[in-house]
């Protein structure tokens, strides 16, 4: 009996990676969202997972692991087996902004993950509650300069892209507002829409429904050009603050050492998913731009964003509270 087990193990070990990958996935795949439900990361993950179920032949189960500005969920991916059954959504917050500002993070964004695909990029927005005494950028910055420290802003978490971009904005614009971090964009939006926090720096897709309903007022966006759904809202570049004009991204990655054949299979399935008209429309309706690039291209983007935010942290002397 023991000899048979040894022989079976040897036979499995002799299978080529390609032969093994041909059977992948043989069970449900976990997709870790490193933020609470309701934010843009969660929205895009669920749009994709619905169609990936059919394309991969197995259920893709979304799991929200919030906390630490996305680092709790990121660590869940780092600790997972490199077999393709635990993947995660990679964001600028988890792979660049948070690692740049927090030296205590227990992972290296460049070496502890396997990039698979960057699915989409999206603008960010500063939006205010309708009770805020400003409804356009000129009056907004005037109010902040008139009342330093009076107002506060919410984000998806300390060290996330919203936090670092807003802190950079504060430095360049010469204003001061207090940071109120949450465990994801969903809770941050809820409190801002309720008027408990007067403003938010958020990804546009999660904020846009509230903007359309008039429950939030958009002030300025981080985008390469004006957003069609917000034609009267200027970009940071237009108001003279080009360094703040960086978009967020939503990609897929896994733990380091993920077999190339699995990476290629998931990459190909994701590319097919975003070519499905209703999937593409739902993602683009959030204000996002489809990217669907290669693993190598995504790795280069992560490295570039990490370098940008390291420089921001150093130049602006940003530290965690």
Residue pairs with C-beta under 8 A, 6 or more apart in sequence:
17 259
17 260
17 261
18 261
20 259
20 261
21 259
21 261
21 262
21 264
21 265
24 84
24 261
24 262
24 265
25 56
25 57
25 58
25 84
25 85
26 58
27 58
27 85
28 58
28 59
28 60
28 61
28 85
29 52
29 56
29 58
29 59
29 60
29 61
29 84
29 85
29 86
29 87
30 60
30 61
30 63
30 80
30 85
30 86
30 87
31 45
31 48
31 49
31 60
31 61
31 62
31 63
31 87
31 88
31 89
31 252
32 63
32 65
32 73
32 76
32 77
32 86
32 87
32 88
32 89
33 41
33 42
33 45
33 62
33 63
33 64
33 65
33 73
33 88
33 89
34 41
34 65
34 66
34 70
34 71
34 72
34 73
34 74
34 76
34 88
34 89
34 91
34 93
34 94
35 41
35 42
35 64
35 66
35 70
35 73
35 91
35 156
35 157
35 183
35 184
35 185
35 186
36 42
36 64
36 66
36 182
36 183
36 184
36 185
36 186
36 187
37 64
37 184
37 186
38 184
38 185
38 186
38 187
38 189
38 190
38 206
39 156
39 184
39 185
39 186
39 189
39 202
39 203
39 206
40 122
40 185
40 202
40 203
40 204
40 205
40 206
40 248
40 250
40 286
40 288
41 89
41 91
41 185
41 203
41 250
42 62
42 64
42 184
42 186
43 205
43 206
43 286
44 89
44 119
44 120
44 205
44 250
44 283
44 286
44 288
45 62
45 89
45 250
46 62
47 279
47 282
47 283
48 60
48 119
48 270
48 273
48 274
48 279
49 60
49 61
49 62
51 273
51 276
51 279
52 60
52 269
52 270
52 273
53 59
53 60
55 269
55 272
55 273
56 265
56 266
56 269
64 73
64 184
65 72
65 73
65 76
66 72
66 73
66 183
66 184
67 73
67 157
67 183
68 98
68 157
68 158
68 159
69 93
69 94
69 97
69 98
69 102
69 156
69 157
69 158
69 159
69 160
69 163
69 181
70 91
70 93
70 94
70 98
70 156
70 157
70 160
71 94
71 98
71 102
71 105
71 107
71 159
73 88
73 94
74 88
74 94
74 95
74 107
75 106
75 107
76 86
76 88
77 86
77 87
77 88
77 113
77 253
77 254
77 255
78 106
78 107
78 112
78 113
78 255
78 256
79 255
80 86
80 254
80 255
81 255
82 114
82 254
82 255
82 256
82 257
82 258
82 259
83 262
84 254
84 258
84 259
84 262
84 265
84 266
86 254
86 255
87 116
87 252
87 253
87 254
87 266
88 252
88 253
88 254
89 250
89 251
89 252
90 113
90 115
90 118
90 249
90 250
90 251
90 252
90 253
90 298
90 302
91 161
91 248
91 249
91 250
91 251
92 161
92 246
92 248
92 249
92 305
92 309
93 156
93 157
93 159
93 160
93 161
93 162
93 248
94 109
95 109
95 113
95 253
95 302
95 305
95 306
96 109
96 161
96 302
96 305
96 306
96 308
96 309
97 159
97 160
97 161
97 163
97 164
97 165
97 305
97 309
98 105
98 157
98 159
98 160
99 105
99 107
99 108
99 109
99 306
100 164
100 306
100 309
100 310
100 312
100 313
101 159
101 163
101 164
101 309
101 313
101 318
101 319
101 320
102 159
102 320
107 113
109 302
109 306
110 302
110 303
110 306
111 256
112 255
112 256
113 253
113 254
113 255
113 256
114 253
114 254
114 255
114 256
114 257
114 258
114 263
114 295
115 251
115 253
115 295
115 296
115 298
115 299
115 302
116 251
116 252
116 253
116 254
116 258
116 263
116 266
116 267
116 270
116 295
116 298
117 251
117 252
117 266
117 267
117 270
117 271
117 292
117 293
117 294
117 295
117 298
118 249
118 250
118 251
118 291
118 292
118 293
118 297
118 298
118 301
119 249
119 250
119 251
119 252
119 270
119 274
119 283
119 290
119 291
119 292
120 249
120 250
120 274
120 283
120 288
120 289
120 290
120 291
120 292
121 247
121 248
121 249
121 250
121 288
121 289
121 291
122 203
122 204
122 205
122 247
122 248
122 249
122 250
122 286
122 287
122 288
122 289
123 203
123 204
123 221
123 222
123 223
123 227
123 247
123 248
123 287
124 161
124 162
124 165
124 201
124 202
124 203
124 204
124 221
124 222
124 223
124 246
124 247
124 248
125 201
125 202
125 203
125 204
125 207
125 211
125 218
125 219
125 220
125 221
125 222
125 230
125 233
126 140
126 153
126 166
126 169
126 199
126 200
126 201
126 218
126 219
126 220
126 221
127 192
127 199
127 200
127 202
127 207
127 210
127 211
127 216
127 217
127 218
127 219
128 134
128 135
128 140
128 198
128 199
128 200
128 216
128 217
128 219
129 192
129 193
129 195
129 197
129 198
129 199
129 215
129 216
129 217
130 214
130 215
130 216
130 217
131 195
131 198
132 140
132 143
132 151
132 198
132 199
132 217
133 139
133 143
134 140
134 142
134 143
134 219
135 217
136 219
137 219
137 220
137 234
137 239
140 219
140 220
141 173
141 175
141 239
143 151
144 151
144 173
144 175
144 176
144 177
145 174
145 175
148 175
148 176
149 176
149 177
149 178
151 177
151 178
151 198
151 199
152 177
152 178
152 179
152 180
152 197
152 198
152 199
153 166
153 177
153 178
153 179
153 180
153 197
153 198
153 199
153 200
153 201
154 180
154 181
154 182
154 188
154 189
154 191
154 192
154 197
154 199
154 200
154 201
154 202
155 162
155 163
155 166
155 179
155 180
155 181
155 182
155 185
155 188
155 200
155 201
155 202
156 162
156 181
156 182
156 183
156 184
156 185
156 188
156 202
157 163
157 181
157 182
157 183
157 184
158 179
158 181
158 320
158 321
159 320
160 181
161 246
161 248
162 185
162 200
162 201
162 202
162 203
163 179
163 181
163 201
164 309
164 312
164 313
164 318
165 201
165 222
165 244
165 246
166 177
166 179
166 201
167 179
167 316
167 318
168 243
168 244
168 312
168 316
169 175
169 201
169 236
169 241
169 244
170 176
170 177
171 316
172 241
172 243
172 244
173 241
177 199
179 321
180 188
180 191
180 197
182 188
182 191
185 202
185 203
185 206
185 207
186 206
188 197
188 200
188 202
189 200
189 202
189 206
189 207
189 210
191 197
192 198
192 199
192 200
192 216
193 210
193 215
193 216
199 219
200 207
200 216
203 248
204 221
204 223
204 227
204 286
204 287
204 288
205 286
205 287
205 288
206 286
207 216
207 218
208 229
208 286
208 287
210 216
211 217
211 218
211 230
212 229
218 230
218 233
219 233
220 233
220 234
220 235
220 236
220 239
221 227
221 230
221 233
221 234
221 235
221 236
222 235
222 236
222 244
222 245
222 246
222 247
223 235
223 245
223 247
224 235
224 245
224 247
225 235
226 233
226 234
226 235
226 238
227 233
227 287
229 287
235 245
236 242
236 243
236 244
236 245
237 245
243 312
246 305
246 308
247 289
249 291
249 301
249 305
250 288
251 298
251 302
252 266
252 270
253 298
254 262
254 263
263 295
264 295
267 294
267 295
270 292
271 292
273 279
274 280
274 283
274 290
274 292
280 290
283 290
284 290
293 301
312 318
